[in-house]
Amino acid sequence: IAHWLKIQKQSLSDWPALGRWTPGWFRQHHGHRRVKVDVAVTGASYYERLRRGEKLSREMSLAQLVDEIENEPGCNQYLAESDFLDESPELVADLRAPRYHPAGRGLTRRFWLGPGNTVSGFHQDSAGQLAPSCILYAQIHGRKRIVMASPDQSALLYPAQTVGVAAVSPVDLDDIDDERFPLFRQARLVETVVESGDLLFIPERYWHYVRALEPSISIS
């Protein structure tokens, strides 16, 4: 793994959430809570549909979401970048501040829960923000494939019009169109698979693509 991709295997061993948090556990203990879920499509198509103003989310109970994840093959709905933990101090107590987090710097937590095969296409989380930040990506349950590219590769990723504060790439990593994006295959990419207990460091402004390989729970 290149020097700019830092992954700490099994570095969350002291987190009570590890081994406790599963989709079924959330259904049992928090299933009554209402959540807004995203409808997942392939990464590039997701952002194209957002730009067209198509509605890509709906509200349901967390129990209903987990039922669909467990019982409906091809479930394409997931809880993404949610502030679910902000109103759940008992859940925050199951986490630990990563030792890599600078003392005195603000910490924002986002919660992810969904089925396998959900995809976030190549994007930069920090584009356009006044104070870009790094990401510590904690994998609590399941596995995800993550592909990254440094900011100096941006021209090869064909940056598209932004959605919110994220710069996005129209390239679909799972079905690359070489005619539309002939330079993409020159981009230097690094990929890894994060598993339960892993912590991944994503530097600020780095492009990243994420595919869930199985039902997963993550904190970023």
N, C-alpha and C positions, 0 to 999 in steps of 0.2 A: 504494500500500500504506500502511495506517495507520501512525502513528508507532510503535506498540507491536509491530509485526511487522517484524523486522529480518532481511533476507536478503542475504547477501553472495554475489554471483554470481562463480563461478569463483575463489573465495578459497582453494581447496585445491590450487592448481596446483603447490605444492612438495611435495605428498604423493606418495611413490613408489607408494602404493596406487592412485592415480588412473590409469586406463588399464591397470593390471596386474591388479587384482582383478576378475574376472568369475566367474560361476558355473562355467564350464568350467575356469578356472584353479584354483579351489578343489577341483574334482573331481580334477584332475591331481596337485596337491601335498598335499591334505589329505583326499582322498576316503575314506581308511581310517578316519577318526575317527568315533566314534559320537556322535550328537547326538539331542536330544529336540526333536521338531518339533510345532508346533501344527496342528490342523485348523482351517482358516479358514472361517468363515461370515460373513454380514453382521454388521457391527459390533454393533448392538443385540442381535441374536439370540445372538451369542457370549457376552455377559455374562449374558443370561438363562439360557443353558445352564450356565454356570459356577455360577450361584447354585443351580441344581437339582442340582449335584454330578455332572454328566455328564463323562465322561472325554473330553478334547479334545486329547490329545497321544499321541504314540507315539514309539518309538525306532527309528532306522535309521542307516545309514552316510550320511555327507555325499555320497558318490558316488551313492547310491541317490536321495537327495533331488534332486540336480541332474539326474539322468537323468529323473526324473518331471517336473521343471520344463520340461525341454527337449522331452520326447517325448509327454507326456500332456496333450492339450487339457483345460482345466478343472482342472488340478492345483490342489488346495486345501490344500496343506501347506507350511509355511514355518518357518524358524528365526527365532524372535522373541525379542527382549530377552535374548539369550543371553550368557553369560559366556565364550563360545568363545575370546576373546582373552586371558583371564586366564592360560591355560596355553600361550600362543603368543608368546613374546618376539620371535620372528622376524617375526611379523605386526605387532606393536606398533611395531617398527622402521620399518614402512612408513607410519606415521602421524606427525603432528606435533601438539604441543599447540597448540590455537588461541590466537592472540595475544590473544583477548578473555578468556581464562581468567585469573582473578585469581591472582597468585603466592601460593603457600602454601596455596591452597585445594585440598581433595581432588578428584580426578578419577576418576570411575567410567565405564568404557566398556562399552557394550552393543552387540551385533552382530546385524544383521538380514539375512537372505537368503531370498528367496522369489520366487514367480511373480507375474505381473500379476494384478490384481483382488483381491488380499488386502486386507482392510479392518480397521482398528482404529476402532471407533466413538468418538463423543465421550467423552472421559474427562479426568480431572485426575490426573497422575502423583503429585503431591505431597500429596494430601489425606491427613490423618492422620499425616504424618511429623513427627517432632520438629524436624527441620531441613530445611524445604522448599528445593528447589534449582531453579535454572534448567536448561534443556536446550539444548545445542548439537547440532543435528541435521545430520550431515554425510552428504551423498548421494554415494556412491562410484560407483555404476553404476545406470543406468536412471533412470526418472522417477517421482515420486510427487505426488499432489495432496494438499495439506494445508489444512484449514479450521480456523480458530481463533476463540475467543471469550474475552473477558476475564472475570475472576471476577465482575464486577458484572452479568454476564448469566446467572448461575447459575440464578436462579429461572425463567427462560424456557427452560432446558434440562431441567427436571424431574429434578433429581438423584435418583439411585436408591440403594438399599442398596449399600454399598461391596463391592468384590471385592479382597481383599488390602489394599493401601494406596491404591488408586485409587478416586476418586469417578467414577461412570459416569452416562451419560444413556441412557434407554431409547429416545430418539428415533432412528429410522433415517433418516439424512440422504438416503439413496437412495430412500426410500419413506415420506415424511412422512405420518403419520396426523393429519390436522387435527382430527378429532373428539376424539382422546385428548389431543392436545398443541396446543390452539388458540393458545397464546401463543408457540409456538416461532418462527413467522415474523416476530415482532417483534424477535428477537435480532439484535444487530449482529455480523455474521460477516465475517471477512476470509479470503480464500483465495489460495493461490499454488501453483505447480508448481515443485518442486525438481528440478534436473537434475544430472547428473554434474558434480562440482566445486563444487556450491553448499553453503553453510553457512547454516542457519536458526537463529535465536535464538528460543526459546520461553520467555517469562518464567514464573516460578514461579506455580503454581496456575492457569495458563491452560488452558482447555479446548482439546483438539485432536482432530481426526479425520484419519485418514491412509488413503489408497487408493493402492496401487501401480498405476501405469498400464502397467507392463511389468516383466519380471524385474528385480529390484533388489537392491542391496547398500547398506546404510546403517550408520552408526555414530552412537550417541547417547551 
